[in-house]
Amino acid sequence: MSEFRPGQDLKDAAQRPMSFVQTVKAIAWAFFGVRRGAGYEEDVAKLNPVHVIIAGVIAAVLFVLVLVLLVQWVIGSGVAGS
């Protein structure tokens, strides 16, 4: 039985081998919901949680930015007007 070490599990997880680019790809697949079960299990075992948080925040900001730009374009083009 392993001994509980506060904070050590997070340190171990932060040392996982997956690169930031691989993490971004995994986040993109998850964002669109098209990841296979085997790929998901592999990602969970290798993902660095720090990279996941950073990539998730970046993806959320980009998503909101794209929505804002789309709304501004639609309003400015007169498509939504009367």
Secondary structure as UniProt FT lines:
FT   TURN            6..7
FT   HELIX           8..14
FT   HELIX           20..32
FT   HELIX           37..46
FT   HELIX           49..77
//
